[in-house]
Amino acid sequence: MARPRKDGRLRMETSLRIPVTSEQKQIIVEATRDEPEGMAAWVRAIVLNAAKQKAARNTSTTGHDLNAKS
């Protein structure tokens, strides 16, 4: 029996490849060994949080969104 389809808002349709060394990958693998959602979800949460914080800092220091499309 196939699993139910994910809600469309939760479907990941694009990949982000990040080159790392073997040693860096091993550190990440060890850190995420007990993560129920897995390595990709763990990394995704950290990267998105950092990106949102940086975008907020950019907006608050300039008064406008530096990441907005012109």
DRENMAR-60375 format. One line per 10 residues: number of its first residue (from 1); their letters; for each residue x, y, z of C-alpha. Coordinates in nm, 3 decimals, always signed. Example, Ala and Ser with C-alpha at 12.3 -4.5 7.8 and 13.67 -1.06 7.14 Angstrom:
BEGIN
1) as) +1.230:-0.450:+0.780; +1.367:-0.106:+0.714
END
This chain:
BEGIN
1) marprkdgrl) +0.000:+0.000:+0.000; +0.139:+0.340:-0.099; +0.169:+0.616:+0.156; -0.074:+0.907:+0.137; +0.030:+1.208:-0.071; +0.177:+1.501:+0.119; -0.007:+1.829:+0.139; +0.109:+2.038:-0.159; +0.258:+2.303:+0.073; +0.488:+2.040:+0.226
11) rmetslripv) +0.620:+1.892:-0.099; +0.981:+1.978:-0.168; +1.022:+2.031:-0.541; +1.372:+2.178:-0.554; +1.706:+2.048:-0.426; +1.990:+2.253:-0.283; +2.327:+2.082:-0.316; +2.596:+2.192:-0.073; +2.951:+2.065:-0.124; +3.116:+1.947:+0.198
21) tseqkqiive) +3.428:+1.752:+0.281; +3.408:+1.390:+0.395; +3.493:+1.503:+0.746; +3.219:+1.769:+0.747; +2.965:+1.516:+0.622; +3.064:+1.270:+0.893; +3.013:+1.537:+1.161; +2.666:+1.611:+1.023; +2.579:+1.240:+0.996; +2.680:+1.185:+1.359
31) atrdepegma) +2.489:+1.493:+1.476; +2.170:+1.381:+1.301; +2.186:+1.011:+1.382; +1.896:+1.037:+1.629; +1.690:+1.295:+1.439; +1.351:+1.142:+1.361; +1.300:+1.357:+1.050; +1.648:+1.283:+0.913; +1.950:+1.479:+0.803; +1.785:+1.683:+0.527
41) awvraivlna) +1.508:+1.811:+0.754; +1.760:+1.900:+1.026; +1.984:+2.091:+0.786; +1.685:+2.255:+0.614; +1.556:+2.392:+0.947; +1.896:+2.537:+1.041; +1.963:+2.692:+0.699; +1.614:+2.843:+0.671; +1.634:+2.987:+1.022; +1.973:+3.146:+0.948
51) akqkaarnts) +1.847:+3.284:+0.615; +1.535:+3.435:+0.775; +1.744:+3.598:+1.050; +1.984:+3.745:+0.796; +1.700:+3.871:+0.577; +1.538:+4.034:+0.882; +1.866:+4.205:+0.974; +1.904:+4.331:+0.617; +1.553:+4.472:+0.622; +1.583:+4.632:+0.965
61) ttghdlnaks) +1.915:+4.805:+0.896; +1.818:+4.954:+0.559; +1.446:+5.009:+0.595; +1.374:+4.801:+0.287; +1.411:+4.441:+0.182; +1.747:+4.394:+0.012; +1.633:+4.053:-0.112; +1.318:+4.179:-0.282; +1.300:+4.156:-0.657; +1.301:+4.491:-0.834
END
